[in-house]
Amino acid sequence: MNQVLAELSPVHPDLAEQLLRADLVRWGHAMSIPVPGVRGSAALKALLQPQGRLHFAHSDLAGYSVFEEAYTRGYELGSSLAGPLRRPW
């Protein structure tokens, strides 16, 4: 813990005084781990469909949570929604 506090103290000098608890785990952020069949699940397919005016473009919709998936989903969805709004000039 002291090593972590030492590395973070240059940008957060009062961290040691503010910190009440820190849990250090091997995997520090949530990330879906694909299992066989996840890409064909009914729940995943439902999220790919618009929910009224709400559209989802989350990286987990590909079954594998990485930046490239989030970027691609967001770009494709944004482009498809903006298409009808483009002016024909």
Buried (B, 14 or more C-beta within 10 A) or exposed (E): EEEEEEEEEEEEEEEEEEEEEEEEEEEEEEEBEEEEEBEEEEEBEEBEEEEEEEBBBEBBBBBBBEEEBBEBBEEEBEEEEEEEEEEEE
